[in-house]
Amino acid sequence: MRKKFSLVQFLIVVCIFLLAVKVPCFVYAESTKEKAVVFLLDVSGSMKNNDPNRYAIDGIAQFIYTLPSNFEIGFVAYNAEVCAKQTLLKNAYRNEIMKVAETVQYTGYSNAGDGMMQAVEMLMDSSATEKDIVLLSDGECLMQDEDATKIAYTAYQSATVQAVQSGIRIHVIGLGEEMEDIENSIFQAAAKTNGGVYHSPQALDIQHSIDSILQQQFHIKQMTAAVIDAGEDAVKMGIDIPFAHASTVRVLLTSNSPIQDLTTNINAEGVKQVNGERYSLIEIENPKEEKMELGFRGTPGNQIRIIQIPEYWVTPKVSISYQDRVPDVPDASVYDREATIVYTFYDMENNDIQLWRENYFAHSKLSIGNADNFQEGTLMDGQLQMYETVTTHCEKEVSFDYAAFPANILGSDTVKVVLEEPPALPIEEPDKFPSVMYVILFFIIVLVIVTIIVIVLMKTKRPTVIPDDDGRPEPGKSSYVGRLNIYITRTASGYDISPLSYDLFRLPSTRVISMAEILESCGLKETFAGAGHIFISSGQGRSVILTNQSDCCIMKSGEILMKKKSYQLFAGAKVDIAFEDEISELTFQYRELKPSEMY
């Protein structure tokens, strides 16, 4: 049986209960995984008819320049035999691949077996963790006679078996009407290696197949910045680059016709431009601003699509703090411990730069865990915060899954987390207080009780005071025109709440509404202390007025909003509220709506 605590020990336990033990822990992760892909091109004589303008060469260029920097790329071209070959090269030497690709001529027979064997062998010599082949062909194996054709096809099958054994995926683009039949023997390689099958009826469609492979098979993240209808005049425009501190941002312009007179203006560490027949690629190294000016000329009647492909080299860090509480179980020997684990992401080259704090990444999703259990988290101010109950010392490798994240992430995708076991409760010893101490303690307790009784009696004799109103301000005279997007970041109950929105434009201009009324209208059962004394009213210039009559901590753009004062919020304004219970927190953003959105 455990004995009762002494008074001193009891006070020590209470102090520990009230204070959280903070223990920061920073651990770095390993570098990124390398990937390898070989582009295999059929350059037989039939390609002269199916690709007279050599759009396949243009598609290869778009493909290799779009891939992230952790890809090694090789090239093999075949007709009756392998006629051009470039072994795997790293990112900085991709122009060497195009020098080789541009030399090929469409001529002769089609020995896909020899070409596939060379591509597979090239990848078997690579140490990359992911290996792929992209084959573009307009027909089956076809040699000068039936025996040679059979040998070529047997080699193609044998190379496919080696690809399966080596974990190499094969993706096939079939060009022309003959390749419309997906039962074509060339497509078997894709089926056996779990690769993708794509059909381009005409050479102009190769670009669409390349786009599909990049997104569906290689999961390259890209954002459409604009779609422009080309006219007679040159286009001059600015586009947003919402990827501060990105290692590389590739801006790709594609069209069905040449893009001419391309000019760029952006502040960055480096800018490189590559032009093809139907595309132009601008590779921006470490952009320093969020705007870019473009100038170009297209062919009238054609559309020009502008996409951005952001790439980050990332080093994740982890910090851990603990909250220790005295357990309710009588015979417990250690504290109840909860760990708050905060993951923060930094630029790999400069560890002083924290990434993804821009609004573009607010509430982005990424998963975290290990092979057995992944859970989705939401990014807030560039950080991912998780909670875990700790019962024993634990060291584990945590992995990040960036599949849902709106950028291409290279660098580290694992981090080591060390959780310290909870401390033991104090060992209780027999009381050593002399009897006189008990007498003194008794009189202190009596004195405290008498004091409390006197205070209560004095309060009961005071006259009743009619409380003031809740401080609700006068209503505005303008109409509401916006919406509040609300993100509950922390609750007293600990439950996660999905993002909410509240349509202010549905309110009459004379209505003054409190934050408590807004949250109740959104169906929340949680109680947010002080929310009933934070008011929203309509303001001039399509704004709203926030009036704080509470003891909550309210901040806007780093400024504390004082009590008993009103502040004007315009479109895009973001406000953070920490409620009076010092636990619950939310963030809301005022958004102005167009008339077409108010329905």
N, C-alpha and C positions, 0 to 999 in steps of 0.2 A: 504493500500500500504506500502511496506517495503521501508525504506529510504536508501540512499547510505551509504556505509561503510566509516568511517573515515580512515585516512592513517594508524594509529596505529592498528586499528582493522583489516584492510586489511592485514597488515604484519603478524599479529597473525594467520589469516586464512591460509595464504600461508605456514607458518611454520608447521601448523598442517597437511596441505596437503602433505608436503614433508616427514613427519615423520610418521612411523607406531607406533601405541600404542600397546605395548607388555604387556599382562596380563596373566601370567602362572596360570593354575588351575589344581590341582591334586586331583582326586577323586578315591576312592577304591570301588570295587564291592563286591557282595556277593559270597558265596562259591558255589561249584558245585552241580549239581543234582545227587541224588543217583539212581541207577538202580538195578533191581533184576531179576534173572533168575533161574528157577528150571529145572534140567535135570531129565526127567521122563523115566525110562528104563523098558522095557518088559523083564522079566527074566523067562518066561514060558519055558516048556520043549522043545518046538520046536526050541528054540534058540541054543540048543546043535548042531543041524544040520546046522543051518544057520550061526552060529558064534562059531565054535568049538575051535578056538584059543582065544576067548574072546577079539576080537579086539574092541568091543563096549566099554569095560572098558578102553582100551587104548585111544579110541577116546574121552571119557569123560574127561580124564586127560588132553589131549591136549587142549580141549575146555576150561576147567575152568582155566588152567594156562595161557592161551593166553588172556583172557578178561582183560580189563583195571581195575585199582584198585578201581574205584567207583562202581563196581558191587558187590552186595551181591549174593551168590550162594547157592542153596539148592539142595537136591537130594532125589528122591523117586524111589524105585524099587518095582515092583508088579509081582506076578504070580496069584494064586487063590485069594490072598489078598495082601495088602501092606506088604512086608516082610523086607524092609529096608527103613530107612528114616533119613535124616539129615536136620534140620531146617536151615534157611538162616544164612550164616556166612559171615563175612567181609573178605577182601583180605588176611589178615595175617593168616587165619585159613583154607585155602583151602586144605591143606594136610589132615585135618580131614575128609573132604568129600571123599577123595580117600580111606581113611581107611575103611569107610563104604562101598563104591562101590566095593572094592576088596573082600568083604566078601560074596557077593551074589552068589548064585548057580542057574543054569538054571534047573528049575524043575516045574512040576505042570501045572495048567491051566492058562488062561490069562484073568484077571479081569481088563481091561483097565479103566472101570468106577470107581472102587475104587481108582486106582492109580491117575486118572485125578482129582477126587474130592479132594484128599489129596493135590495135587500140587496146585490147584486153591485156596483152603483154606489157604495154606501157604502164597501165594502171597496176598490174601485179607487182611491178618494181617500186611502186610508190608506197610510202608509209602513211598516207592520208587515212583518216578514219572514215570518210565517206567518199565513195568512188562512183562516177557516173559516165556513161557514154551517150552522146546525142548524135543519132544517125539521121542524115537527110539523104533520101534516095527516091528515084522515080521508077524503080522497077526491081524485079528479082535478079538473081544471079544469071548472067547470060554470057557465055564464052563462044569461041569460034566453032566448037562442036559439042555434041552431047556429052562425051566423056569428060571434057574439060569443065563443062557446066556442072556435071555431077560432082567432080572433085571440089570445085569452088563452093558448092552448096554444102557438101560434107564438112568442109573447113569452117563454114559459117555456123553450122550446128555444133561442131566441136568447140569453137570459140565461145558460143553461148553457154555451153556446159561449164567451161572454165570460169566464165563470168558469174554463174550461179554459185559455184564453189568458193569463189573469192569475194562474194558479197558485192558484186558490181551490178548496178542497175543500168538497163539500156532503154533509152527513150527513142522512139522512131517517128520521124516526120515523113509521111508519104506524099510525094509531089506528083500532081497530074491525075488524069482520069483513071489510069491503070491501077493506081494505089487507093482507089475508093473502096475496094474490097478489103476489109480488115482481116480476112482469112489469108491474105497474101503471105507467103512464107517469110518475107522480110520482117513482118510484124511479130513472128513467133518469138524473136529474141526479147521483145518487150514483155510479152505475156509470161515467159519463163522466168524473168528476172524482176517481176513486179514493177516494171517501168511503165511509162505513158505512151499512148498511141495517138497520133495527130495526123489529120489529113489536110493538105493544102491543095485544093483543086487547081489553083493557078499560082504562079510565082509570086504575085502580089500578096498572096495569103501567107507566105512564109513568115512574115513579120508577126502575124497573129499567133501562129504556132509557137514562135520563139517566146512571145509574151506569156502564153499559157504555160509553157515549161518553166519559165522563170518564176511564175507565181505559184503554180500547182505542185511542181516537183521540187523546186529549190526554195520555195517559200520566201522569195525576195520581197521585202516590204517596200511599197512605193505609194506616193500620194500624188493625185492629179492636181496640179496647180492651176491649169487653165486649158481650155479648148478654144482655139481661135479660127475663125473663118477668114481665110486669106483673100485679100482683094488686090486692087491695082497698086495701092500705096504700101510703102514699107510700114511694118508694125514696130511701134516703140511702146514698151510697157514695163511696169515694175511688178515683181512677184515677191511674196513673202517667203522668207527662209526661216521657219520657226524652229531651227535646230541649232541653237547656240552651243558652241564647244563641240560640235560633231567633228569626228576625225576627218570624214569625207562626206560631201554631199554631191551626188551625181545628178545633174539636171539633163533630162533626155527629151529632145524634141523629135517627134515622129510625124510623118506625112506620107501620102501616096505619091508625092512628087518632091523634087529637090528643095531643100531649104537653103536660101542664099543670103549672103551679106550678113552673117550672124556676128553681132557684137555684144559684149558683156561688160558690165561695170559692177564690181563688188569688192569690198574690203576683205581680203583673205590672205592666208599665208602663201597660197599658190593656186593658180587656175590653169587648167589644161583643156584644150578643145580638140575634139576629133569629129570630122565631117564625113558622112557617107552619102550614098545616092538618095536615100529617103530618111535619113536621120542625122542629127547632130547631138553630140554628147559634150557637156561641160562638166569637168571634174573639179570641184572646189575643195581645196584642202584647208580645213580649220577656218570656216567663215567667222568673221569678226562682227558682222552686223546681220540684222534680220530682214534686210531688203536687198534685192538684186534688180538691176536694170538690164533689159534685153532689147535688142533691135534685130530684126530679120525681115526677109522678104520671102513670101511663099507664092505658089502658083494659084492665080485666081480660081475660085470654085472648089479648092481643096481645104480640108481642115488640118490644123496643126495642133497636135496634142503635146502638152508640156507636163512631164511628171518629174517628181523628185524622189531620189533614192538615198535616204540618210544612212550613214554608217558610223557607229560609235565603237571605239576600243575602250572597254570598261574594266575597272577594278572595283569589285564590291567590298565593302567593309561592314563589320557588324559591331554594334555596341550593346551591352547587356546591363540592365539594372534589375534589382530585386525588390520585391515587396514582401516582408516577413510579418506574419500575424500569429498571435497565440492561438493554438487550435482549441476547438470546443471539446474535443475528446479528453476526458479526465486523465487517462493514463498515457497520453502522448509524450514522446521523448524529444521531438524536434519541432521547430516552427513550421507552420504552413507557408510555403514559399511559392510565389508566382514571379516568373521572369518576363520582363518586357524586352523583347528582342527587336532592335531597330536596324534594318539593313539600309545602307546608304551607298550610292554609286558615284564613282569618281573617274575622271579621265585617266587612262592608263599611263599616258606620257607625263601628265602633270597632276599629281595626286592632291594638289591644293584646289582643283576645280571640281566642285560638286555638280553633277549632271541632273538634267530633267526637272529643274525647278520652274520651267516656263509653263504658262497656262495651257499650251498645246498638250502637255503630258499629264495635266491634272486628271486624276481618277483613272489613269491608264491601268490596265490589268496585266499582271504577270503571276505565274505560279511558282511556288517554292516548296521544296520537300526533298524526298529521295525516291528511289525506284519503287518503293512500296506505297508511298503516300504523298500525294501532292495536294496542296490547297491553294486556292486563288486569293491573291491579295490585291489591294488597291493602293496605287501610288499617291501620296499626299506630300506636297512640297518636296518632291524628289526622294522621299523616304518610304520604306515599306515597314510597317509596324505589326508585329505578331506577339501573341501571349502564349505562355506555356507553363503548366504546373510542374514544379521540380521536386522530385522525391529523393533523388540520388545524384551523385556526380555523373556527368554525361559529356562525352566528346563525340561529335558527329559531323560528317560532311553533308552540307546542304547544297542542293542544286537549284538553279533558276531555269525556268522554262519561259522563254520570251516569245512563244508562238503567238500570243495575243497582243504583244507590244508593238506599237506603230513605228518601229525603226529596226534596222538590221544591227544586231548586237554581236560584236566580236570581243575577244579578250577572255576574261574569266567568267565561267558560269557556275563555279562552285566556291564555297567558302566554309572554313572550319568554325564550328560553334562549340564553345566550351561552357557548360552549365555547372556551377558549383552546388554541391549538396547543401541543404538547409542546415543552419547551425542548431546545436542541441539546446534544449531549454535549460535554464539554470538549475543546478543541483540543490535541492532543499535540505537545509540543516536544522537541527533542533533550535528553538528560540533560546537566545542567551540574554534576553532583556531582564534586567533586575526588576523586582516587583514595583519599585518606585516609578519606573518608566511606564508600567501599565497604568498606574494611578494618574500620572501626568497625561498619558494618552486618553484616558477616560474623561478627564476634565476638558481636554481640547475638543473632544467629540461633543460633549454637552454644550460647550460654548458655541460651537458651530451650529448645533441644532437650535439653540436659543436665538442666535443671530438670524437664522433663516426665518424662524417664527415671527420675530419682530419685524423683519422686512416685509413679510407677507401681510401682517396686520396693518402696517403703514400703507401698503398699496391698496388694501381693501377700503381704507378710509378716504382715499382720494376721490374727488368728484369725478363722475364719468365724463370723459372727453370724447366728443364726436370726432371720429377720425376724418382726416382730409380725404379728398377723392384720390383716385389712383394716378393722378398727374397726366391724364389723357389730354393732349394738346388740342387746340382749335383745328377743325378740319380745313383742308385746302380748298381752293376754288377751281383748280384745274382738274382735268380728267386723268384717271390712271391709264397708262398706255403700255405697261410692261408686265413682266413675270419675274418671280423669284425662283432661282434654282437653289435648292437647299441640300446640303450634304451633312448628315449627322456623323461626326467623327468619333464621338465617345458618349456613352450613356451610363447612368448609374447602374443599370441592370447588366451591362456588358454585352447586350445583344447588338448585332450588326443590323443597321437599317439602310435599305437601298436609297439612292438619291431621290429627292422629292422635288416637285415644282408646284408653285401656287400662282394662279392667274390673277394678278392685281386688276387687270383691265375690266374684269367682271364686276368690280365694286363701284358704287356711286362715288362721285368726287367728295361727297360730304362724310364719307365713312372713314373713321380713324380706327385702325385695327391693331391689336397687340400681337406680339410674336406667339404668345400662348394660344390665341384664337387661330392663328395661321396653322400652327402645328396640330391643333385639335381638328381643324378642317381637313388636314392631310391624313387623318385617321390614326394618329399616334396616341398610344396609351401611356407613354412615358411622361413623367413629371419633370419639367425643366424650371428649377427655382429661379424666380426673377423674370421669367419670360412674360408674365402678365404686366410688367412695367416697362416694356420696350415697345414703342409704338411706331407704326408706319402710317404716314398721311401723304396725300398727293401734293406735288410741288410744281412750280412753274418750269417751263422749258423741258417738258417730258421727263421730269425727274420725280423722285420721291423724297420725303423728309423723314429721317430717323430721329426719334426723340428718346433719350435714355433717362428713365426715372428709377432705374434699378441699381443694385450694387454689383451687377455683373461686370466683368472685364470685357470691354468691346473695343476692337481694333480695326482700323481701316488703313491699309497701305503703311503699316508700321506706326500709325498715330492712334493713341488711346482716345476714345470718344468719352468725354466727361459726362458725369451725372447731371441731370437737370439742364442739359443743353441739347439743341437740335442741330442736325447735320444734313446737308443736301447731297443726295446720291444720284449720280448720272449713270447712263448705260455703261455696263462693264464693271461698275464698282463692286469690290469684293470685301465682305465684312466678316470678321471672326468673332465669335461670342463664347466666352467661358462663363458658365452660369454660376449662381451663388453657392451651389453645393460643392464647387471646386472640382467637380468630376465631369459633369455633362458639358459637351462642347459641340458647336456646329459652325458651319461656314455657309453663308449665302451670297449669291451674286445676282445683282439686279440687271436684268436683260430687257432692252427695249424691243418691242415687237413691231413689225410692219403691219399695216392694216389687213393684208391678206392672211396674216397668221392669227388674227384675233377672231376666232370662230367658236 
